[in-house]
Amino acid sequence: MRSLVMGLLVVGFAFPLAAHADDATDRAVQKDRKKLQGTWQVTSLVIAGNKAKNEDVKKLTVVNGDDGTWSVRSEDKETSKGTSTISPRARPKTIDFTATEGGGSGDQFVGIYQLGKKNRKLCFVRNDKDRPTDFTSTPENQHILVTFKRIE
């Protein structure tokens, strides 16, 4: 009986704490989603240690919705779009995303992100590899490292 009472007490205390943590997580997600929303110009792209040419990079933009949707555009033509989930309370902040239409449709990725007012950084890899833990891209780790500046 005593263990049952103790169990109920633990659940009684833990449940409100878990609900409070969920509320804080939801607020953090909403805050970062709001910051991510808009159009971002790619300023640098490194794939498995290979830096893309500036003239190619300048053609790329990403439009983020406040609901986790995104689309990649090359010279204003949509080339891919999908959905994402973020965990802004993780350290580093994490992102998982899936291409749902266009190039790479069905592909899933795991990554990390860093977000400022006018700039952001994203480092990711296919979900069959380990999530990046830092913002690097080398032939060994096969990461894709992208930096952006806000244009809208």
C-alpha positions in Angstrom: 0.0 0.0 0.0 2.8 2.4 0.9 4.5 1.9 -2.5 1.1 2.6 -4.2 0.8 5.8 -2.3 4.4 6.8 -3.1 3.8 6.0 -6.7 0.7 8.1 -6.8 2.6 11.0 -5.2 5.4 10.7 -7.7 3.0 10.7 -10.6 1.1 13.6 -9.0 4.2 15.7 -8.8 5.8 14.6 -12.0 2.8 15.1 -14.2 2.5 18.9 -13.6 6.3 19.2 -14.1 6.1 17.3 -17.4 3.1 19.5 -18.5 5.1 22.6 -17.6 8.1 21.3 -19.5 5.9 20.6 -22.6 4.5 24.2 -22.4 8.0 25.6 -22.3 9.0 23.4 -25.2 6.0 24.5 -27.2 6.8 28.2 -26.5 10.4 27.6 -27.6 9.3 25.9 -30.8 6.8 28.7 -31.6 9.5 31.4 -30.9 12.0 29.8 -33.2 9.4 29.1 -35.9 8.5 32.7 -35.9 12.2 33.7 -36.3 12.6 31.1 -39.1 9.5 32.3 -41.0 10.3 34.2 -44.2 12.7 34.1 -47.1 16.3 33.3 -46.7 19.2 33.7 -49.2 21.8 31.0 -49.2 25.2 32.7 -48.7 27.4 29.6 -48.4 27.0 25.9 -49.2 29.5 23.2 -48.4 28.7 19.5 -49.2 31.0 16.9 -47.8 33.8 19.4 -47.6 33.2 20.8 -51.2 32.3 24.5 -51.3 29.8 25.4 -53.9 30.5 28.2 -56.4 29.3 31.6 -55.3 27.4 32.1 -58.6 25.4 28.8 -58.0 24.8 29.7 -54.3 23.4 33.1 -55.1 20.6 31.4 -57.1 19.3 29.6 -54.0 16.6 30.7 -51.5 14.6 28.9 -48.9 11.1 30.0 -47.8 10.1 28.9 -44.3 6.5 28.9 -43.0 5.7 29.3 -39.3 4.2 25.8 -39.4 7.4 23.9 -40.2 6.9 23.9 -44.0 9.7 24.9 -46.3 10.5 25.2 -50.0 13.8 25.5 -51.8 13.9 27.8 -54.8 16.5 28.2 -57.6 16.2 31.4 -59.5 12.6 31.7 -58.1 11.6 28.3 -59.4 10.5 25.8 -56.6 12.8 22.7 -56.7 11.8 21.0 -53.5 9.6 21.4 -50.5 8.8 19.6 -47.3 8.2 19.7 -43.6 10.4 20.0 -40.5 10.4 19.6 -36.8 12.7 21.5 -34.5 13.9 21.1 -30.9 15.2 24.5 -29.9 15.8 23.5 -26.3 18.4 20.8 -27.4 22.0 21.9 -27.3 22.9 22.4 -30.1 19.4 23.1 -31.4 18.2 20.2 -33.6 16.1 19.9 -36.7 14.6 16.9 -38.6 13.1 17.4 -42.0 11.6 15.5 -44.9 11.4 16.4 -48.6 7.8 15.8 -49.6 7.8 17.1 -53.2 10.3 17.8 -55.9 14.0 16.9 -55.7 14.7 14.3 -53.1 11.0 13.6 -52.4 10.8 11.2 -49.5 14.4 11.8 -48.3 14.8 12.5 -44.5 17.5 14.4 -42.8 18.7 15.2 -39.3 20.7 18.2 -38.4 21.4 21.1 -36.1 20.7 24.8 -36.5 21.8 28.2 -35.2 19.5 31.1 -35.5 20.1 34.9 -35.3 17.9 37.8 -36.4 19.4 38.2 -39.9 21.5 35.1 -40.2 21.2 31.4 -39.6 23.3 28.3 -40.0 22.2 24.7 -40.8 24.3 21.5 -40.7 22.6 18.3 -41.7 23.0 14.8 -43.1 20.7 12.0 -44.3 18.9 10.3 -41.4 20.8 7.0 -41.9 23.9 8.8 -40.5 24.6 10.3 -37.1 23.2 13.8 -36.5 26.0 16.5 -36.7 27.2 17.8 -33.4 29.0 20.8 -34.8 28.9 23.1 -37.9 31.5 21.3 -40.1 31.4 19.7 -43.5 34.2 17.3 -44.4 34.6 14.4 -46.8 34.7 12.2 -43.7 31.5 13.3 -42.1 29.5 13.9 -45.3 27.6 16.8 -43.7 25.9 19.6 -45.7 26.6 23.0 -44.2 24.5 26.0 -45.3 24.5 29.6 -44.1 21.7 32.0 -44.9 20.8 35.7 -44.6 17.3 36.9 -44.2 15.9 38.8 -47.3 12.2 39.0 -46.2 
